[in-house]
Amino acid sequence: MRDTVRNNMISKGQIGPASTQNGTINPKLLVLRARRVFVVTLLYAALLSACINLLQLTMPLYMMQVHDRVLNSQSMDSLVMLTILALGALVVLGVLDYIRALTFQAMGGSVVRSLNLPVLTAAVQASAGQGLTRAAQSLRDLTELRGFLTSSAVSAPLDAAWSPIFLGVLFLLHPLFGVIGAVSVAVLVCCGLITDLLTRQLMKEASQANIEAVSKIGATLRHAEAIEAMGMLPALAKRWRAAQLHALSVLETSGSRSRAMASITRSLRFSIQVASLGAGALLVMRQEISPGAMMATTILVGRLLIPFDSVIENWRQWVLAIASWRRIEAALNEDLAVRQTMPTPRSEGDLVVDKLVYAAPGLDVPIIKGVSFSLSPGEVLGVVGPSAAGKSTLARLLVGIQKPTTGGVFLDGNNVYLWERGSFGQMTGYLPQSVSLLEGTIRENIARMEESDPYRVLEAARLADVHDMIGRLPLGYDTPVGDGQLTLSGGQRQRIALARCLYGRPRLIVLDEPNANLDAIGERALIRAIDHARNDGAIVVIIAHRPAIMQVADKLLVLEGGRIAQFGPRTDVVASMMPGETRREGTAS
């Protein structure tokens, strides 16, 4: 049944990849499709809920017939037939309720399957530009949203929507019962509105405070060595405690108000049932209704109020689920880069940077200001400049991590930011300034976590001159690395990351401070790898402060304040930067 529901959604185009005709991912289309799945499923579930609520009249009708007909007539045949009909209706009720539960389960699975990859992509992109806080929360929101969609809380409003069925039956039994039911529903709805007014802002504040507290703790724990070495734990513990106490205080206030209203609502519901039973007894004594109708009324009033009581009790889950969905929607609209989904074949063309400008969100002054240059295959460019000149930002723009404000970076005529990430990754090698290895083996890290040809892994390792080093590790290429695994030195991690950068013979290689953690042997290996990549026809961009690595560059680009101060052949740029030394060398020669 669950697969049938999902297949129907797929055939109707309600789930699946969302891309435009030009092959780019459209976040708004992703959100629209998820909403469409939700709405269509709710409509289907609403029809099931109508049938379920009609079948829930079985018990009061059965009780009324038994009291008024069977007990008076003493007819065994009537009792048997009524019992068979009631049991059959209850079986159908159970089947429909199970189908409705499967429908919500299929909806939750469909929403997760259609959004998990875009949300993960948005989380990675947000992590690259904004840190891990928002990224981790987006993934948690998706899991929490699925949990809500598969819980009983989501069906309570549907049952409440069909409560007029029971209200109509109450009016048919006696107008007084209908009035009691209508007033009871109005009272419970008012209780729900009061609960929302008392808790909405507090729940929002508590949720945000808890997210920030957990994210700050998780981010700080990544610096455990510095915390332990320099005795920062007591000071940090005070901050964590203050943040947690604030979140806990707001959460307790919100929870106490919500529980108080839930208790009041439950007491009112029981009081209403007592009142309906007393009114029924009075009407029986006046011979205006039968005893069976009195018993049936008690069940009907209770069944009328249960959905509203459930909505009030589960109101917090609805508020949290709506907040999770809004954060997911914001992540898709703000963090998910609109990129092509159509793979682009490998190319051998030039790298062209055209009037590149980049301003970080929230900053008025651009970091990169009108940078333009071009490189041909087989050329090595060295990028130098003072700290905060925009060198690392330029590196991220060259590999399409960040979106240019204006201008662009083009490789063989293709915009590197819009390039489909899978095929672009086969074209590109990137060694970031902060080197990290993913959870897995060394072989998997070098192969970029994909199933790979061992010979290509060995080729990349030999180019980075780490084959012998890896061979001395406990399990060689199958040695696990990452958090809690084998501890590698900074130089070892950097050289393994260099092998990952060179894997698959990329056409564009961007190295940001590639020799920061290398000794003399590692630096010579790095120079040999750059020479090999140049001879292989790759375009190599090196960002470094140490001058030794720049000896391998064909061209130099001096970046100052986000602008190009000088650009040209290395010897010419060096000569212009040191005119006095150049003249003395020329005289001596």
C-alpha positions in Angstrom: 0.0 0.0 0.0 2.8 2.4 0.9 4.6 1.7 -2.3 1.4 2.2 -4.3 0.8 5.6 -2.8 4.4 6.6 -3.5 4.3 5.3 -7.1 1.1 7.3 -7.7 2.9 10.4 -6.4 5.8 9.8 -8.7 3.6 9.2 -11.8 1.8 12.4 -11.1 5.1 14.3 -10.9 4.5 15.2 -7.2 7.9 14.0 -6.1 11.3 13.6 -7.8 14.0 16.0 -9.0 13.0 19.6 -9.5 14.8 21.2 -12.4 14.0 23.8 -15.0 14.2 23.2 -18.8 17.8 24.6 -18.9 18.9 21.9 -16.4 19.2 24.1 -13.2 17.8 23.2 -9.8 14.9 25.5 -8.8 14.5 25.8 -5.0 11.1 27.4 -5.4 10.0 24.4 -7.5 11.3 22.0 -4.8 9.3 23.8 -2.1 6.2 23.9 -4.4 6.4 20.2 -5.1 6.7 19.4 -1.4 3.7 21.6 -0.6 1.8 19.9 -3.4 2.6 16.4 -2.0 1.4 17.7 1.4 -1.9 19.2 0.1 -2.8 16.2 -2.1 -2.1 13.8 0.7 -4.2 15.8 3.1 -7.1 15.8 0.7 -6.8 12.1 0.3 -6.5 11.6 4.1 -9.5 14.0 4.6 -11.7 11.7 2.5 -10.5 8.7 4.6 -11.2 10.7 7.7 -14.7 11.4 6.6 -15.3 7.7 6.2 -13.6 6.9 9.5 -15.7 9.4 11.4 -18.9 8.1 9.9 -17.9 4.6 10.9 -17.2 5.8 14.4 -21.0 6.3 14.8 -21.1 2.5 14.9 -20.8 2.2 18.7 -23.4 4.8 19.8 -25.9 3.6 17.2 -25.2 0.0 18.2 -25.7 0.9 21.9 -28.9 2.8 21.2 -30.4 -0.1 19.1 -29.5 -2.6 21.7 -31.1 -0.6 24.6 -34.2 0.5 22.7 -34.9 -2.5 20.5 -33.2 -5.7 21.5 -33.8 -5.4 25.3 -37.4 -4.4 24.7 -38.1 -7.1 22.1 -35.9 -9.8 23.6 -35.0 -10.7 19.9 -31.9 -12.9 19.6 -31.8 -12.6 15.8 -31.8 -8.8 16.0 -28.9 -8.9 18.5 -26.9 -11.2 16.3 -27.5 -9.1 13.1 -26.7 -5.9 14.9 -23.6 -7.4 16.4 -22.4 -8.7 13.0 -23.0 -5.3 11.3 -21.2 -3.5 14.1 -18.2 -5.8 14.0 -18.0 -5.5 10.2 -18.1 -1.7 10.4 -15.4 -1.7 13.1 -13.2 -3.9 10.9 -13.6 -1.5 8.0 -12.8 1.3 10.4 -9.6 -0.3 11.4 -8.6 -0.9 7.8 -9.3 2.7 6.8 -7.4 4.0 9.8 -4.4 1.8 8.8 -4.6 3.1 5.2 -4.6 6.7 6.5 -1.6 6.0 8.7 0.2 4.5 5.6 -0.8 7.6 3.6 0.9 9.9 6.1 3.9 7.6 6.3 4.2 7.7 2.5 3.8 11.5 2.5 6.6 11.8 5.1 8.9 9.5 3.1 8.1 11.3 -0.1 8.9 14.7 1.3 12.1 13.4 2.8 13.2 11.7 -0.4 12.5 14.7 -2.5 14.1 17.2 -0.2 17.0 15.2 1.5 19.5 15.8 -1.3 18.6 19.5 -1.8 18.7 20.1 2.0 22.0 18.2 2.3 23.4 20.3 -0.6 22.1 23.5 1.0 23.6 22.4 4.3 27.0 21.8 2.8 26.9 25.1 1.0 25.7 27.0 4.1 28.5 25.3 6.1 31.1 26.5 3.6 29.9 30.1 3.8 28.2 30.5 7.2 29.5 27.8 9.5 28.0 24.5 10.7 25.2 25.9 12.9 22.6 26.5 10.2 23.7 23.4 8.2 23.3 21.0 11.1 20.0 22.4 12.1 18.6 22.0 8.5 19.3 18.3 8.6 17.7 17.9 12.1 14.7 19.9 10.9 14.1 17.4 8.0 14.2 14.5 10.4 11.9 16.2 12.8 9.5 17.1 10.0 9.3 13.5 8.9 8.7 12.4 12.5 5.8 14.8 12.8 4.2 13.8 9.5 4.2 10.1 10.6 2.8 10.9 14.1 -0.8 10.9 15.2 -0.7 14.7 15.7 -1.1 15.4 12.0 -4.4 13.6 11.8 -6.1 15.4 14.7 -7.2 18.5 12.7 -8.7 16.2 10.1 -10.8 14.5 12.7 -11.8 17.8 14.2 -12.8 19.0 10.7 -15.4 16.2 10.5 -16.8 16.9 13.9 -20.0 18.4 12.4 -21.1 14.8 11.7 -21.3 14.1 15.4 -22.8 17.5 16.1 -25.5 16.9 13.5 -26.4 13.5 15.1 -26.6 15.2 18.5 -29.1 17.7 17.1 -31.1 14.9 15.6 -31.3 13.1 19.0 -32.4 16.3 20.8 -31.7 20.0 20.2 -30.4 20.4 23.8 -27.7 17.9 23.0 -26.7 19.8 19.9 -26.5 23.1 21.9 -24.3 21.4 24.5 -22.1 20.0 21.8 -21.8 23.4 19.9 -21.0 25.3 23.1 -18.4 22.7 24.1 -16.7 22.9 20.8 -16.6 26.7 21.0 -15.1 26.5 24.5 -12.4 24.1 23.4 -11.5 26.2 20.4 -11.2 29.2 22.6 -8.9 27.2 24.9 -6.8 26.3 21.9 -6.5 30.0 20.8 -5.6 31.0 24.4 -2.9 28.3 24.4 -1.5 29.5 21.2 -1.4 33.1 22.4 0.3 32.1 25.7 2.9 29.8 24.2 3.7 30.7 20.6 6.3 33.4 21.2 7.8 31.5 24.1 8.1 28.3 22.1 9.7 30.1 19.2 12.2 31.8 21.6 12.9 28.5 23.4 13.5 26.6 20.2 15.9 29.3 18.9 17.7 29.4 22.2 18.1 25.6 22.3 19.4 25.5 18.7 22.0 28.2 19.5 23.1 26.6 22.7 23.5 23.1 21.1 25.3 24.6 18.1 27.7 26.6 20.1 28.6 23.6 22.3 29.2 21.5 19.2 31.3 24.1 17.5 33.4 24.7 20.6 34.1 21.0 21.1 36.0 20.9 17.8 38.7 22.9 19.6 39.0 20.6 22.5 42.8 20.5 22.4 43.1 24.3 22.8 40.4 24.3 25.5 42.1 21.6 27.6 45.6 23.0 27.1 44.9 26.6 28.0 42.4 25.9 30.8 39.4 27.6 29.0 36.9 25.0 30.2 35.7 26.8 33.4 35.0 30.0 31.4 33.3 28.2 28.6 31.3 26.1 31.0 29.9 29.3 32.5 28.8 30.5 29.0 27.3 27.1 28.2 25.4 27.0 31.5 24.0 30.5 31.0 22.8 29.7 27.5 21.3 26.4 28.6 19.6 27.9 31.6 18.1 30.6 29.4 16.8 28.0 27.0 15.5 25.8 29.8 13.8 28.7 31.6 11.9 29.7 28.5 11.1 26.1 27.6 9.8 25.4 31.2 7.6 28.5 31.1 6.2 27.5 27.7 5.7 23.9 28.8 4.0 24.9 32.1 1.5 27.2 30.3 0.8 24.5 27.7 0.3 21.8 30.3 -1.9 24.0 32.4 -4.2 24.7 29.4 -4.2 21.0 28.5 -5.3 20.1 32.0 -8.0 22.8 32.0 -9.2 21.5 28.6 -9.3 17.9 29.8 -11.2 18.9 32.9 -13.7 20.9 30.8 -14.1 17.9 28.5 -14.9 15.6 31.4 -17.3 18.2 32.9 -19.1 18.5 29.5 -19.6 14.7 29.4 -21.0 14.8 32.9 -23.3 17.7 31.9 -24.5 15.8 28.8 -25.2 12.7 30.8 -27.1 14.7 33.4 -29.1 16.4 30.6 -29.8 13.0 29.1 -31.1 11.6 32.4 -33.3 14.6 32.8 -34.8 14.2 29.3 -35.3 10.4 29.9 -37.2 11.2 33.1 -39.4 13.6 31.0 -39.7 10.8 28.5 -38.4 13.1 25.7 -35.7 10.5 24.7 -35.0 6.9 25.2 -32.4 5.5 27.6 -30.5 4.2 24.6 -30.3 7.7 23.2 -29.0 9.0 26.5 -26.1 6.4 26.4 -25.4 7.1 22.7 -25.2 10.9 23.5 -22.6 10.3 26.1 -20.4 8.5 23.6 -21.1 11.1 20.8 -20.2 14.0 23.0 -16.9 12.4 24.1 -16.1 11.5 20.4 -17.0 15.1 19.3 -14.5 16.6 21.8 -11.6 14.2 21.6 -10.1 15.7 18.3 -10.2 19.2 19.7 -8.6 18.0 22.9 -5.9 16.2 20.8 -5.3 19.3 18.8 -4.7 21.4 21.9 -2.5 18.7 23.4 -0.4 18.4 20.3 -0.3 22.1 19.5 3.3 22.3 20.4 4.2 19.7 17.9 2.4 21.6 15.2 4.2 24.9 16.1 7.6 23.1 16.1 6.9 21.4 12.8 5.8 24.6 11.2 9.0 26.3 12.4 11.1 23.4 11.1 9.4 23.6 7.7 10.1 27.4 7.5 13.7 26.8 8.3 13.9 24.2 5.6 12.2 26.5 3.1 14.6 29.3 4.1 17.6 27.0 3.7 16.4 25.9 0.2 15.7 29.5 -0.9 18.7 31.2 0.6 21.4 28.6 0.9 20.8 26.2 -2.0 22.7 27.4 -5.0 20.8 27.4 -8.3 23.0 25.2 -10.5 22.7 23.1 -13.6 21.7 19.4 -13.2 23.0 18.4 -16.6 26.6 17.1 -16.5 29.2 18.9 -18.6 31.9 16.9 -20.3 35.6 17.4 -19.5 37.2 20.3 -21.3 40.6 21.6 -22.2 39.9 25.3 -22.6 41.2 28.5 -20.9 40.3 29.8 -17.5 38.8 33.3 -17.8 38.0 35.5 -14.8 35.9 38.4 -16.1 35.3 41.5 -14.0 34.9 39.4 -10.8 33.3 41.2 -7.8 32.3 39.5 -4.6 30.7 41.1 -1.6 29.9 38.9 1.4 26.3 39.0 2.7 25.9 41.9 5.2 29.1 43.7 4.0 28.9 46.9 2.0 32.6 46.8 0.8 33.4 44.0 -1.7 36.1 41.6 -0.8 37.0 41.1 -4.5 36.8 44.2 -6.7 36.8 43.9 -10.5 39.4 41.1 -10.9 40.1 40.0 -14.5 42.7 37.6 -15.9 43.0 34.5 -18.0 45.1 31.3 -18.0 45.7 28.7 -20.6 46.2 25.0 -20.1 49.7 24.2 -18.8 50.1 27.6 -17.0 50.8 28.0 -13.3 49.7 31.1 -11.6 51.0 32.2 -8.2 48.7 34.5 -6.2 50.4 36.6 -3.5 49.5 39.5 -1.3 49.1 40.7 2.3 46.7 39.1 4.8 43.0 39.9 4.2 43.7 40.8 0.6 41.0 38.4 -0.6 43.3 35.5 -1.8 41.3 32.7 -0.2 38.0 34.3 -1.3 39.4 34.3 -4.8 40.3 30.6 -4.5 36.7 29.8 -3.4 35.3 31.8 -6.3 37.6 30.0 -8.8 36.2 26.6 -7.8 32.5 27.8 -7.6 32.0 27.5 -3.8 30.7 31.1 -3.6 28.5 33.0 -6.0 30.1 36.1 -7.6 28.2 39.3 -6.9 28.9 40.4 -10.5 31.2 39.1 -13.2 32.1 35.4 -13.3 34.7 32.7 -13.6 34.6 30.6 -16.8 36.4 27.4 -17.7 36.2 26.6 -21.4 33.3 29.0 -21.6 31.3 27.3 -18.8 30.4 29.2 -15.6 32.1 27.4 -12.8 29.5 28.4 -10.3 26.6 27.1 -12.4 28.5 23.9 -13.4 26.9 20.7 -12.2 28.9 19.6 -9.2 29.5 16.0 -10.1 31.1 16.7 -13.5 32.8 19.8 -12.3 34.4 17.8 -9.5 36.0 15.5 -12.1 37.5 18.6 -13.7 38.7 20.3 -10.5 41.2 19.7 -7.7 41.0 21.9 -4.6 43.2 22.0 -1.6 41.7 24.4 1.0 43.6 26.4 3.5 42.1 24.4 6.4 42.8 20.8 5.6 40.4 18.1 6.8 39.9 14.4 6.0 36.4 12.9 5.9 35.3 9.9 7.9 36.5 6.9 6.0 39.7 5.2 4.8 42.7 6.9 3.2 41.8 5.2 -0.1 38.2 6.6 0.1 39.5 10.0 1.0 41.9 10.1 -2.0 39.1 8.8 -4.3 36.7 11.5 -3.0 34.5 8.9 -1.3 33.5 7.2 -4.5 34.0 3.6 -5.8 37.3 4.0 -7.6 39.9 2.2 -9.6 42.8 1.3 -7.2 45.3 2.3 -9.9 44.0 5.8 -10.1 44.3 6.1 -6.3 47.9 4.8 -6.5 48.6 7.3 -9.3 47.4 10.2 -7.2 49.3 9.1 -4.1 52.5 8.7 -6.1 52.0 12.2 -7.7 51.7 13.6 -4.2 54.6 11.5 -3.0 52.6 9.9 -0.2 52.6 6.3 -1.4 55.5 5.3 0.9 54.1 7.2 3.8 50.8 5.5 3.5 52.4 2.1 3.2 53.9 2.6 6.7 50.5 3.2 8.3 48.8 0.3 10.2 46.5 -0.8 7.4 48.0 1.1 4.4 45.4 2.6 2.2 42.6 1.0 4.3 43.7 2.9 7.4 40.6 4.7 8.8 40.9 8.4 9.4 38.6 11.1 10.7 37.3 12.0 14.1 38.3 9.3 16.7 40.5 7.5 14.2 44.2 7.5 13.5 45.8 10.8 14.4 47.8 12.1 11.5 50.1 15.1 11.6 49.3 18.3 9.8 51.8 17.6 7.1 50.5 14.0 6.6 46.9 15.3 6.3 48.0 18.0 3.8 49.8 15.6 1.6 46.9 13.1 1.6 44.6 16.0 0.8 47.0 16.9 -2.1 46.6 13.4 -3.4 42.8 13.8 -3.2 43.2 17.1 -5.1 45.3 15.4 -7.9 42.9 12.4 -8.2 41.5 11.8 -11.6 44.0 14.3 -13.4 41.9 17.4 -12.9 42.1 20.2 -15.5 41.8 23.0 -12.9 43.8 22.8 -9.7 43.5 25.5 -7.0 45.9 25.2 -4.0 45.4 27.5 -1.0 48.5 27.6 1.2 49.5 24.0 0.0 52.9 24.2 1.8 51.7 25.6 5.2 52.3 22.3 7.1 55.0 20.8 4.9 58.7 20.3 5.6 61.4 20.6 3.0 60.8 17.1 1.6 57.0 17.7 1.4 57.6 21.0 -0.3 59.8 19.4 -3.0 57.2 16.7 -3.5 54.6 19.5 -3.9 56.7 21.3 -6.6 57.1 18.0 -8.5 53.4 17.4 -8.4 52.7 20.9 -9.8 55.3 20.4 -12.5 53.6 17.1 -13.5 50.2 18.8 -13.5 51.5 21.6 -15.7 53.1 19.1 -18.2 49.8 17.2 -18.2 48.0 20.4 -19.4 46.3 21.4 -16.2 45.7 25.0 -15.1 47.2 25.4 -11.6 46.6 28.4 -9.2 48.8 28.6 -6.1 48.1 30.8 -3.1 51.1 31.0 -0.7 53.2 33.3 1.4 56.4 31.3 1.4 58.4 32.3 -1.7 60.0 28.9 -2.5 56.8 27.5 -3.9 56.4 30.5 -6.3 59.5 29.5 -8.2 57.4 27.0 -10.1 54.9 29.6 -11.2 54.8 31.0 -14.8 52.8 34.1 -13.8 52.2 36.0 -10.6 49.2 37.9 -9.5 49.6 40.4 -6.7 46.3 41.0 -4.9 45.9 44.1 -2.6 42.7 45.1 -1.0 40.7 42.9 -3.4 42.2 44.4 -6.5 45.0 43.3 -8.8 48.1 45.3 -8.1 50.2 43.5 -10.6 49.8 40.6 -13.0 52.1 39.1 -15.5 55.1 36.7 -16.0 56.8 35.8 -12.8 60.1 37.3 -13.6 58.6 40.6 -14.7 56.5 40.9 -11.6 59.4 40.0 -9.3 61.6 42.6 -11.1 59.0 45.3 -10.7 58.6 44.5 -7.0 62.4 44.5 -6.3 63.9 47.0 -8.8 67.0 47.7 -6.7 68.0 44.1 -6.3 67.3 43.5 -10.0 69.7 46.3 -11.1 72.4 45.1 -8.8 72.1 41.6 -10.2 72.3 43.0 -13.8 75.4 45.0 -12.9 77.1 42.0 -11.4 76.3 39.8 -14.3 
